[in-house]
């Protein structure tokens, strides 16, 4: 009888651990997506600044 309860408890622990790992993965993925979005916006700003500086350089010459 105790083997059944131990097996059931072990199964519940494994399921709980799997859920925790899955939720941690989802959280990290969302965090990385936000960081990539900010990086993409930053790169767009840098490119626009570069084009403005190139235009200013052409006008000076």
N, C-alpha and C positions, 0 to 999 in steps of 0.2 A: 504494500500500500504506500509506503514512503517513497519508493522508487517512482511511482506515478506522479506524486506531488513534486519531487525533485526535478523530474523531467519537465513538468509543466512550468515550474518556476524558471528553469534554465531557458526554456523556449520563450517565456515572457521577457526575460532579461535580454536575450538575443534580439527579439523584436524591438524592444525599447532602444537598444543600442543602434540598431539599423535606422530607426526613425530619427534619433539624435544626429547621427552622421549625415543623413539625407538633409535635414534642416540646416545643418552647418554648411553643407555644400551649397545649398540654395542661397544662403546668406552671403557667402563668399563670392558666389557668381554675380549676385546683384551688386555687391560692393565693387567688384572689378569692372562691371559694365558701366557703373557711374564714373569710375576713374578714367576709363577709356573715352567716355563721352566728354569729360572735361579736357582730356588730352587732345581730342579731336578739335574741340572749340579753340583751345590754345594754339594749335597748329594753324587753324584758319586765321586767327588774329595775327600771328607771326607772318604768314604769307601776305596778308593785306598790308601790314607795315612795310614789308620788303618791297611790295609793288609801289607804295607811296614814296619810299626812299629812292627807288629806281627812277620814278618820274621826276623827283626833285633833282637827282643827279643829271638827268638828261637836260633839264631846263638850265642848269648851271653851265653845262658845256655848250 
